[in-house]
Amino acid sequence: MKDEITFEDFLKVDIRIGTIIEVNDFPKARKPAYQLKIDFGALGIKKSSAQITDLYTKEDLLHKQVSVIVNFKPRQIANFMSECLVIGVYNLEGNVVLLQPSKEIKNGEQVS
């Protein structure tokens, strides 16, 4: 378990729902990954690098809604600037399973 945080610490994390609108291979990444473009409605479109190639094809991901932390500082990964973090959970095989809404949600809605 990680260190205990306050509720105020949690409120600093901005988790939003977005729809993946573009998926590209990322051959320059050290670990297999995709480059994603995610639509957050009024918040605009953000890019993310995601190591989710084991369980998801590009076709699986296109138009999928995902949960994303949108207020991380951008991070340079190889030749790509990742602007947000797609949230997932490692399964028993060590592969990332995406966290996503069970029903369609308006892009940009905040997770609470």
Secondary structure as GFF3:
##gff-version 3
##sequence-region A 1 112
A	DSSP	alpha_helix	7	11	.	.	.	ID=ss1
A	DSSP	beta_strand	15	25	.	.	.	ID=ss2
A	DSSP	beta_strand	34	39	.	.	.	ID=ss3
A	DSSP	three_ten_helix	41	43	.	.	.	ID=ss4
A	DSSP	beta_strand	45	50	.	.	.	ID=ss5
A	DSSP	alpha_helix	58	61	.	.	.	ID=ss6
A	DSSP	beta_strand	65	69	.	.	.	ID=ss7
A	DSSP	beta_strand	75	77	.	.	.	ID=ss8
A	DSSP	beta_strand	80	82	.	.	.	ID=ss9
A	DSSP	beta_strand	85	86	.	.	.	ID=ss10
A	DSSP	beta_strand	88	90	.	.	.	ID=ss11
A	DSSP	beta_strand	96	98	.	.	.	ID=ss12
###
